[in-house]
Amino acid sequence: MTVFKFLSNYNSYLVGGAIRDLFLKKKITDIDIVIVANISDFKKIIKQLSKKYLLFPLDRERNIYRITIGNKTIDITNASSLVDDLKKRDFTINSLAAKITDAKIKIKKEHFSIKIPRNKIIDNFNAIKDIENKRLVAISETSLILDPLRILRAYRFFATDEFKITKNLKKQIIKNKEKIHISSKERIREELIKIFKSDNTYATIKEMAQSEILFEIFPKLKEQVNCATIYYGKGGVFKHTLNVIKRLDMFFKKPRFFLEIPKNLNEKIQKEKYLIKLSALLHDISKPQTQRIINKRLRFFGHERKGAEVSEKILREYRFSNDEIKYIKTIISSHLRIGNIAHNENITNKAILRIFYDLKEYSLGNIILSWADYSSHISEKKLITMVEKVKEKPFKIRKPLPKTGIKKTLRFLQVVNLIVKSYDEYQKKANIKPIIDGYTVMRTLKIPPSKLVGIILKKLINLQLENKITTRKEALNYIKSLKIDKLRL
């Protein structure tokens, strides 16, 4: 007996997202069931169910229980009446219901197969019409107040399924935007990740900025709006941030159209997509604090290092994992490094290998963010027309590159392509360990622990990357030859 056959013995209803996704023709992996019964009878049903299936409480206070079948979930809860339950839902599109006895549900390997006659679907809030018209409508005026995370859920539906946020819903979002802070940080994080995993991140972030919910979540981003407007135009640094995310949306749809990326990196690219987009959102977050006018030119010295520190604090607040934080922090702090190489006439293997050695598994994220950062300075049309030129060998610099313009962008993108097309080779060559460790350096040179040890090891690594030092004996002879008092700390 399946769980659905068991539940058909009671006043059970299939509700919400599963029926919505049926209309959207999406694979269904999560099912919500409401059992209409008094609480005493509901607990008896749950007790009986737990004897047959592995059931665990998801939320005891709200009487929500979960059954997991592979990558699929069935959530079961209680209501005194079906109408009362549907009235408490977030949006009309999630208010559809059907009696379990009217639905044919099969458990497939990767998803649920559901068939329900249209005339058996309960639609008290015109949900079907809203789904067909891709309109997002709050179930009631108090919907966002009851659970402010629904504000972010609205933008998630905008991002993943292209539902339009109606004018009335937008008014409700603006009115209640400050209430988002009531929601747990973990829940906010989960919704953000879904937005950044979508193919529609740019338009979503732009919409979130217009209602200012984005600035409630990331207050420091608002400081970008009026920063460097002379350089970036109206919208300042924030306009640039949006354009970088826009380029990434383009890139992830067909990465190998824009760059000569090895095929074996396709899975890694898609896996890291949301992290790279989050890095794009935060990569210039410290430009307002670091802006200075030097020789009549606006500069942002150190904004990448400061931005990495600020981003870490923000991401910790929203309970991102240590691995996610390290990824984003690393590529933000290094997002200027490829540009620094591109300014030089000679692009040395040592300089490229040093990036790969320092960044390790985060090198690809740095490359892609760099591409988006540089390509954001030219139009989409121009970027597409110069794709073939980007894949050519970087042109020779006869005179210093202009501070802005297509020529500078082309050179930068050519260097990005030069690096990424040999990604596997660079990654392999840079995967080395110091021939001698810090303890050996201190013992050989009779020096105490200090920054000097790190400087010496860095010099050694550079020579190893150039294949100029390959043995322990060569390394020891080299450090003995150093004039320690002249090394810069």
C-alpha positions in Angstrom: 0.0 0.0 0.0 1.4 3.4 -1.0 1.2 6.4 1.4 -1.3 7.9 -0.9 -3.6 4.9 -0.8 -3.3 5.0 3.0 -4.2 8.7 3.1 -7.2 8.2 0.8 -9.0 6.5 3.7 -9.2 9.9 5.4 -10.4 13.4 4.4 -7.1 14.2 2.7 -6.3 16.8 0.0 -3.4 17.4 -2.3 -2.7 21.1 -2.1 -0.4 23.9 -3.3 2.8 23.7 -5.3 2.4 20.2 -6.8 -0.9 21.2 -8.6 0.7 24.5 -9.6 3.7 22.7 -11.1 1.3 20.3 -12.9 -0.1 23.3 -14.9 3.5 24.6 -15.4 4.5 21.2 -16.7 7.4 21.0 -14.3 8.8 17.9 -12.7 7.1 17.4 -9.3 9.4 16.4 -6.4 7.5 17.8 -3.4 4.0 17.1 -2.4 1.9 18.8 0.3 -1.0 16.9 1.9 -3.6 18.4 4.2 -5.7 16.1 6.3 -8.9 17.8 7.5 -9.6 16.5 11.0 -9.6 17.6 14.6 -6.2 17.5 16.2 -6.8 14.4 18.2 -7.9 12.3 15.1 -4.9 13.8 13.1 -2.4 12.6 15.7 -3.9 9.1 15.6 -3.6 9.1 11.8 0.1 10.2 12.1 0.8 7.5 14.7 -0.7 4.8 12.4 1.3 6.3 9.4 4.6 6.2 11.3 4.2 2.4 11.8 4.2 2.0 8.0 6.6 4.8 6.8 9.7 6.6 8.1 8.0 9.8 9.3 9.7 12.7 11.1 8.3 16.0 12.5 9.2 19.0 10.4 7.4 21.5 12.6 5.7 20.1 15.7 4.0 23.4 16.6 2.3 23.6 13.2 1.8 19.8 13.0 3.8 19.3 9.8 5.4 15.9 9.2 7.6 14.7 6.4 8.2 11.5 4.5 11.3 11.4 2.3 11.5 9.1 -0.7 14.9 9.5 -2.4 15.1 13.1 -3.6 11.3 13.5 -3.1 9.3 14.7 -0.1 5.7 14.4 1.1 4.7 16.9 3.7 1.6 16.2 5.7 -0.3 18.7 7.9 -3.6 19.2 9.6 -6.4 21.8 9.1 -9.9 22.2 10.7 -11.2 23.0 7.2 -9.8 23.0 3.7 -10.9 26.6 3.1 -9.2 27.8 6.3 -5.9 26.2 5.1 -6.1 27.7 1.6 -6.8 31.2 3.0 -3.5 31.0 4.9 -1.4 30.3 1.8 0.9 32.9 0.2 -0.2 33.4 -3.4 -3.3 32.4 -5.4 -1.1 30.2 -7.6 -0.5 28.0 -4.5 -4.1 27.8 -3.4 -5.3 24.9 -5.6 -6.4 21.6 -4.0 -7.8 18.2 -5.0 -9.1 15.3 -3.0 -6.5 12.5 -2.8 -9.2 10.1 -4.1 -9.5 12.3 -7.3 -5.8 12.2 -8.0 -3.7 9.5 -9.6 -0.2 9.8 -8.0 2.7 7.5 -9.0 6.1 7.5 -7.4 8.7 7.5 -10.1 12.5 7.3 -9.6 13.2 11.1 -9.9 9.7 12.6 -9.5 6.0 12.1 -8.8 3.6 11.5 -11.7 0.2 13.2 -11.0 -3.0 13.2 -13.0 -6.1 15.1 -11.9 -9.2 15.8 -14.0 -9.6 19.5 -14.3 -13.1 19.5 -13.1 -11.9 17.8 -9.8 -9.5 20.6 -9.0 -10.7 23.0 -6.2 -10.0 26.6 -7.2 -11.6 29.1 -4.8 -9.2 32.0 -5.7 -9.0 32.0 -9.5 -5.6 30.4 -9.2 -5.7 28.6 -12.6 -6.3 31.9 -14.4 -3.4 33.5 -12.5 -1.1 30.6 -13.4 -2.1 30.7 -17.1 -1.5 34.5 -17.1 1.7 34.2 -15.1 0.3 36.7 -12.5 1.5 36.7 -8.9 -1.3 37.7 -6.6 -1.2 37.6 -2.8 -4.0 35.5 -1.3 -4.9 38.3 1.1 -3.8 41.7 2.3 -2.3 40.1 5.4 -0.4 37.4 3.5 3.0 39.1 3.6 2.5 40.2 7.2 1.8 36.6 8.4 5.1 35.5 6.9 7.3 38.3 5.5 9.6 35.7 3.8 6.8 35.6 1.2 8.2 38.9 -0.1 11.4 37.0 -1.2 9.3 34.0 -2.4 7.5 36.4 -4.8 10.8 37.4 -6.4 11.8 33.7 -6.5 8.7 32.9 -8.6 9.6 35.9 -10.7 13.1 34.5 -11.2 12.4 30.8 -11.7 9.0 30.8 -13.4 8.7 34.4 -14.8 5.6 35.2 -12.8 4.8 38.9 -13.1 4.5 40.8 -9.8 1.2 42.7 -9.9 1.0 46.4 -9.0 -1.0 45.6 -5.9 1.5 43.0 -4.7 4.4 45.4 -5.4 2.6 48.0 -3.2 2.3 45.4 -0.4 6.0 44.5 -0.7 7.0 48.1 -0.5 4.7 48.7 2.5 6.0 45.6 4.4 9.6 45.4 3.2 11.1 46.2 6.6 9.4 43.2 8.0 11.8 40.9 6.1 14.1 41.1 9.1 11.5 39.1 11.1 12.3 36.1 8.9 15.1 33.7 9.9 18.4 34.3 8.2 18.5 30.7 7.1 15.2 31.0 5.2 16.4 34.2 3.5 19.5 32.5 2.4 17.6 29.6 0.8 15.4 32.0 -1.2 18.4 34.0 -2.3 20.2 30.9 -3.5 17.2 29.9 -5.6 17.2 33.4 -7.2 20.9 33.2 -8.0 20.6 29.7 -9.4 17.9 30.9 -11.9 18.5 32.1 -15.5 16.7 35.4 -14.7 18.9 36.8 -11.9 19.5 40.2 -13.4 15.9 41.1 -14.0 15.0 39.8 -10.5 17.7 41.8 -8.7 16.7 44.9 -10.7 13.0 44.4 -9.6 14.1 43.9 -6.0 16.1 47.1 -6.1 13.1 49.1 -7.4 11.0 48.0 -4.4 14.1 48.4 -2.2 13.7 45.0 -0.6 17.2 44.3 -2.0 18.6 47.2 0.1 16.8 45.9 3.2 18.7 42.7 2.8 22.0 44.3 1.6 22.0 47.9 3.0 25.5 48.6 1.8 24.4 48.1 -1.9 22.3 51.3 -1.6 25.5 53.3 -1.1 26.5 52.3 -4.6 23.6 54.1 -6.3 25.1 57.6 -5.9 28.8 56.5 -6.0 30.9 57.3 -9.1 28.0 58.6 -11.3 30.5 60.6 -13.3 32.2 57.4 -14.3 29.2 54.9 -14.5 26.3 57.3 -15.2 23.0 57.4 -13.4 22.8 54.6 -10.9 26.6 54.8 -10.2 28.4 51.7 -9.1 25.1 49.9 -8.6 24.3 50.2 -12.3 27.7 48.5 -13.0 26.9 45.8 -10.5 23.6 45.1 -12.3 25.3 45.0 -15.6 27.9 42.4 -14.4 25.0 40.2 -13.2 23.3 40.7 -16.6 26.4 39.5 -18.4 26.6 36.4 -16.2 23.0 35.5 -17.1 24.0 35.7 -20.7 27.2 33.7 -20.1 25.7 30.8 -18.2 23.2 30.1 -21.0 26.0 29.4 -23.5 29.5 29.6 -21.8 31.4 28.2 -24.8 30.0 30.7 -27.2 31.8 33.5 -25.3 35.0 31.7 -24.2 37.0 28.7 -25.3 36.2 26.7 -22.2 37.2 23.0 -22.0 34.1 20.8 -22.2 35.0 19.0 -19.0 34.3 22.2 -17.0 30.6 22.3 -18.0 29.4 20.6 -14.8 31.7 22.7 -12.6 30.5 25.9 -14.2 26.8 25.1 -13.6 27.5 24.0 -10.0 29.3 27.2 -9.2 26.8 29.5 -11.0 25.0 30.8 -8.0 28.3 31.5 -6.1 29.7 33.5 -9.0 26.5 35.5 -9.4 26.5 36.3 -5.6 30.2 37.3 -6.0 29.1 39.7 -8.8 26.5 41.3 -6.6 29.0 41.9 -3.8 32.3 42.4 -5.8 32.3 46.2 -5.7 30.4 46.6 -2.4 33.3 48.6 -0.8 33.8 51.1 -3.7 31.8 53.8 -1.9 34.1 53.5 1.2 37.3 53.4 -0.8 36.7 56.1 -3.5 39.4 58.7 -3.8 40.2 61.3 -6.4 43.9 61.0 -7.3 45.5 63.1 -10.1 42.0 64.2 -11.1 40.9 60.6 -11.5 38.4 58.6 -9.4 40.1 55.5 -7.9 39.1 52.7 -5.6 42.3 51.4 -4.2 41.9 48.3 -2.0 38.2 48.0 -2.7 38.6 44.3 -3.6 40.3 43.4 -0.3 37.9 45.5 1.7 34.9 44.1 -0.3 36.0 40.6 0.5 36.0 41.4 4.3 32.6 43.1 4.1 31.1 40.3 2.0 32.2 37.7 4.6 30.4 39.6 7.4 27.2 39.8 5.3 27.3 36.1 4.2 27.9 35.0 7.8 24.9 37.0 8.9 22.7 35.1 6.4 24.2 31.7 7.5 26.0 30.8 4.3 28.3 27.9 4.8 32.1 28.3 5.4 32.7 26.8 1.9 30.4 29.2 0.2 31.9 32.2 2.1 35.5 31.1 1.3 34.6 30.8 -2.4 32.9 34.2 -2.7 35.5 36.0 -0.5 38.4 34.5 -2.5 37.2 35.6 -5.9 36.1 39.0 -4.8 39.5 39.7 -3.3 41.2 38.6 -6.5 38.8 40.0 -9.2 41.4 42.5 -10.4 44.3 40.1 -10.9 43.6 39.1 -14.5 43.1 42.8 -15.4 46.5 43.6 -13.9 48.1 41.0 -16.1 46.2 42.2 -19.2 47.7 45.7 -18.8 51.2 44.3 -19.5 52.7 43.7 -22.9 54.2 40.4 -21.9 51.8 37.9 -20.3 54.0 35.5 -18.5 53.2 31.9 -17.5 54.5 32.7 -14.0 51.9 35.4 -13.5 49.1 33.2 -14.7 50.3 30.2 -12.7 50.6 32.3 -9.6 46.8 33.1 -9.8 46.1 29.4 -10.2 48.4 28.5 -7.3 46.9 31.1 -5.0 43.2 30.5 -5.9 43.3 26.7 -6.4 39.8 25.4 -7.0 38.4 29.0 -7.1 40.3 29.9 -10.2 37.4 29.2 -12.6 35.1 31.4 -10.6 37.6 34.2 -10.7 38.0 33.9 -14.5 34.2 34.0 -15.1 33.7 36.9 -12.8 36.5 38.8 -14.5 35.0 38.2 -17.9 31.6 39.5 -16.7 33.2 42.5 -15.0 35.2 43.5 -18.2 32.4 42.7 -20.7 29.9 44.8 -18.7 31.6 48.0 -20.0 30.4 47.4 -23.6 26.9 46.8 -25.1 25.5 43.3 -25.5 25.4 43.8 -29.2 29.1 44.8 -29.4 30.1 41.9 -27.1 28.4 39.4 -29.4 29.9 40.9 -32.6 33.5 40.7 -31.2 33.3 37.1 -29.9 35.6 35.8 -32.6 38.2 38.5 -31.9 38.1 37.7 -28.2 39.2 34.2 -29.1 42.3 35.5 -30.9 45.7 35.8 -29.4 45.9 39.0 -27.2 46.9 41.9 -29.5 50.3 43.6 -28.9 50.3 46.8 -26.9 52.2 49.4 -28.9 51.3 52.2 -26.4 49.5 52.2 -23.0 45.9 51.0 -23.1 43.2 53.6 -22.9 41.6 54.0 -19.5 38.2 53.0 -21.0 36.7 51.8 -24.3 36.4 48.9 -26.6 40.1 48.4 -27.2 40.8 48.0 -23.5 37.9 45.6 -23.1 39.0 43.5 -26.0 42.5 43.1 -24.7 41.2 42.2 -21.2 38.7 39.6 -22.7 41.4 38.1 -24.9 43.6 37.5 -21.9 40.7 35.9 -20.0 40.2 33.6 -23.0 43.9 32.8 -23.3 43.8 31.7 -19.6 40.6 29.7 -19.6 41.3 27.7 -22.8 44.4 26.2 -21.1 42.7 25.9 -17.7 43.5 22.2 -17.2 47.1 22.7 -18.1 47.5 25.7 -15.7 45.7 24.0 -12.9 47.9 20.9 -13.2 51.2 22.9 -13.3 50.1 25.1 -10.4 49.2 22.1 -8.2 52.5 22.0 -6.5 53.7 22.1 -2.9 56.7 24.1 -1.6 59.8 21.9 -1.8 60.8 23.0 1.7 58.5 24.2 4.5 58.6 27.3 6.8 60.3 25.3 9.6 63.2 24.4 7.3 63.5 28.0 6.2 63.7 29.2 9.9 66.2 26.4 10.9 68.4 26.9 7.9 68.6 30.7 8.1 68.4 30.8 11.9 65.4 33.3 11.9 62.3 33.4 14.1 58.7 33.0 12.9 57.8 36.2 11.0 56.4 37.6 7.8 59.9 37.1 6.3 59.4 33.4 6.2 56.2 33.8 4.1 58.1 36.2 1.7 60.9 33.7 1.2 58.4 30.8 0.6 56.6 32.9 -1.9 59.8 33.6 -3.8 60.5 29.8 -3.8 57.1 29.0 -5.1 57.5 31.6 -8.0 60.8 29.9 -9.0 59.1 26.4 -8.8 56.3 27.7 -11.0 58.9 28.8 -13.5 60.6 25.4 -13.2 63.8 27.1 -12.1 64.0 25.2 -8.8 63.0 21.5 -8.9 65.0 19.9 -6.0 65.4 20.3 -2.3 69.1 21.0 -2.7 68.4 23.8 -5.2 65.9 25.3 -2.8 68.2 25.3 0.1 71.1 26.8 -1.9 68.7 29.5 -3.1 67.5 30.6 0.4 71.1 30.6 1.6 72.0 33.0 -1.2 69.4 35.5 -0.1 70.3 38.8 1.5 67.7 38.7 4.2 68.3 42.2 5.4 67.3 43.6 2.0 64.1 41.6 1.7 61.0 43.8 1.9 58.6 43.0 4.7 
